[in-house]
Amino acid sequence: MLARESGANSRDETRIVDEAIESRRSVRAFLPTPVDDQTIRDILDVAARAPSGTNMQPWKVYVTTGETRQRIGDAILNSGIRAEKAVWDEYKYYPDQFFEPYLARRRANGFGLYSALGIGRREVERMRAQHDRNFIFFDAPVGMIFTIDRRLNQGSWIDYGMFLQNIMIAARARGLHTCPQAAFAPYHQQIRPILNIPDEEIVVCGMAIGHEDTTKPESTFRTDRAPQEEWVTFWK
């Protein structure tokens, strides 16, 4: 029984949860090892315990494998729309103009990943090729597409983030890794007909899920986190 249920203060139980959270990373190289449908269903059942305002549960999930997963990648990559030309016409993930401290963090993330891959700052085509790997879910056997009813408001988007985090943590508890992928959102027109997504649903993001390929150089990349002094204020 977890400490929160029993009232006990067990360090072992705390570490189980902490390790699942701390070991979560956006993995960009997966093995072809299949993940069975029941495991995905179990993960989603756990994730659906996420809180939501008045228990509205605003999430909708499309789970793709095999041919359907491949069709999504083909449709996007054959569309001729480069990532830098993609139009965020459903919602905006990033600000129109980056500013500090977010600009520096974004740059450090990009430079760190490309450095691990041996991609120089002026190797634009190699950068594009790496970004395009989003659309084949970084070779993961399972790709998820998430949508939300466009009539819902910002509060439901906050709820959605907690649901997505639950998926990633539940996956870690089962020895799996994930990569949440906003990159799919601008390509909703390519994705909709394949998954029969109705117009009233906004494509929020995608997510790759599977077993990490630890032999690939991108698997050595780790992001850091800003110290608490930069973002926490205690008042007493």
Secondary structure, 3 states (H helix, E strand, C coil): CCHHHHCCCCHHHHHHHHHHHHCCCECCCECCCCCCHHHHHHHHHHHCCCCCHHHCCCCEEEEEEHHHHHHHHHHHHCCCCCHHHCCCCCCCCCCCCCCCCHHHHHHHHHHHHHHHCCCCCCCHHHHHHHHHHHHHHHHCCEEEEEEEECCCCHHHHHHHHHHHHHHHHHHHHCCCEEEEEHHHHHHHHHHHHHHCCCCCEEEEEEEEEECECCCCHHHHCCCCCCCHHHCCCCCC
